[in-house]
Amino acid sequence: MPSMFPSMAPSADDRNRRTTAWQPGDPTPRIVLIASVLFVVVGVLMILSGYLNLTVEWSREPTNAEEAERMEFVRRNVQILGGINAVLGLLVTWLSFSLRLGYRGRRRILLWVSCLAIIFMLLGWVFGFTGPGQAVLALVLAIACLMAFRPAADPFFDAGHRLEAPVEGDGTLPGDIVRD
């Protein structure tokens, strides 16, 4: 019976928990490639939204001193969130390029940076400093993190990145030729 009911022992026929799909010598798993593309796209969008938040200005003048203070408070917080978003977007983009090579430590750092970015994007959205686009970016970033940490991708990262693999006799690296 397929795993209809959750248990501590996974079923052998559960396709979501299958970890034998990738073996040394195979190309980069598709789930890792998709996750790295998602990380790059979200990282670039974070940099763009951070830049737009940093350059935000009001289109009208305040009517009284209290409103002017409130407008300055909101503008300053939007700019702070924009700066954090741009820096974390740069880190996510930079770390995502090494994801498809199989760097295990950088995958973990990418997860922590992504979690920090998700927290700041959601806090900005919840407190009303940024728009719903930040919540969508946080959702896509969370999906990319889940894809990078799927059980099917673990053997790829457990094998270590390809640049540490010894060069074979003909000068190719493991994974250059697809296994039959």
N, C-alpha and C positions, 0 to 999 in steps of 0.2 A: 504494500500500500504506500503510495507517495506520502510524503510528510505532510499529512493533513493537520496533525496536531503537533504543536511545538514540543520539543523535548531537548534534553541536554545532549543526547547522542544524535548527530545528524544522520540522515538516511543516505545511503550510498547512491541512490538514484535521484537525489535532489540536484537539479541542474544549476541552482543558485549557489551551491556549496562545492561544486566540482573544482578541484584545485590541480588536477593532473593535466589540464589542457596545454599548459606551456611547459616546455622542457628546454634545457640549455641547447643552443644551436638553432632554436626557432626564432623567427622575427619578433619584433616588439608586439605584444598582445594588442588587439584592437581596442580593448577597454582602456588601456593606458594611452593610446594615441588619441582617442576621443576625449579623455580627461585632460590631456595636455592642451588640446585645441580649445576646450572650454575654459581652462585656466588662462590661456593667452587672450582669448576674446574678452573675458570678464576683467582681466587685468588692464587691458587697453581701455575698456569702457570706464573702469574705475579711475584711471588717469585722466580721461576726458571729463568725467563728471567732477573730479577733484579740481581740475583747472576751472571749470565753469563755476564751481562753488567759491573758489578763491577770488574770482573776479566779479562777484555779485555786487550789485548796487541797487538802491531803491529808485523807483521811477517817479516818486512824489516826495514832497517836502512834508515834514511832520507839522501838525497843527498846534501842538503844545509841547511843553518840556517833558511831560511824562511819556508821551508818545515817541518823542525823539530818543529818550533813554531806552524805551522798549525796542525801537527799531535798531538802535546801535547794538543792543544786546543780541538780538536775533542775527544781525549781520556778522558780528564777531564770532558767534557760535557756528554759523554756516561756513565761515572762512576757516575756522579751526577744523571742522569736520572735513572740509575740502582738502586741507593740507594733509590730514591723516589719511584720507582716502587716496590721494595721489601717491604718497610715499608707500603705502601698503600695496597699491596697484603696481607700482614699480617692482616691489619685492615679489609679488605674486607672478608677474610676467617673467622676471629674471629666473626665479626658481622653477617655473614651469618648463623652460627650455631644457633643463637637465632631467626632467621627469621621464621623458621617453628613452633616456639612456640607461635608466635603472638605478639611479642614485638613491639608496635607501634612506640615508640620513637627510638628504634634501627633501625627500618626500615627507618626512616627519616635520621638518622645519616649515615646509609649505602648508602642512595641515595647521600648525600653530599660527602662522601668519594669516591664513585664511579664516581661522576662527576669530582672531582679533579683528579682522576686517568685517566679518559678519556682525560681530557685536557692535562695532561703531556704526555700521550702516543701518542696522536695525534700531539702535538708540536714536540716531538722527531722524529716522522715519517715525518712530513712536512719539518722540517729543515734538514733532512737527517742524523741525528745522530743514528737513529735506523731503523730497517727494516720494511717491510710491515706486519710482524707478530704482531707488536704493534698496527697497525690499525685494524687488525682482532680481537685482544683481546679487543680493545676499542669498536668495534661493538658488540661483544658478551656480554660485560659488559652492554652496553646500552640496549640490548634486555632483559637481566636479570632484569634491573631496570624497564623497561616497564612491564614485566610480574609481578613483585612484586607490582606494582601500578595499576593493572587492576581494573576496577570497581567491578568485581566479587570477588576480594580478600579483598575489603574494609570492608565488614561486619565481616570477620574473625579478622581483626586487630582492628576494632571498639569494639569488645567484650573484648579486653584485653587479655593478655597472660594467659595461663592455670594455671600457678603456683600461680596466685593471686585468682583463683576461690576457693570458699570454698569446703572443702571435704564433699562429701555426706555421708549418713549414712553407706553405705557399704564399704567406703574407696576408691571409684573410683573418678576420676576427670571427669568433663564434657568433652566429646569427646572420652572417653575410649571405649564406646560402640556405635556402629554405629546405628543411628536412623533407625527405620523401614520405 
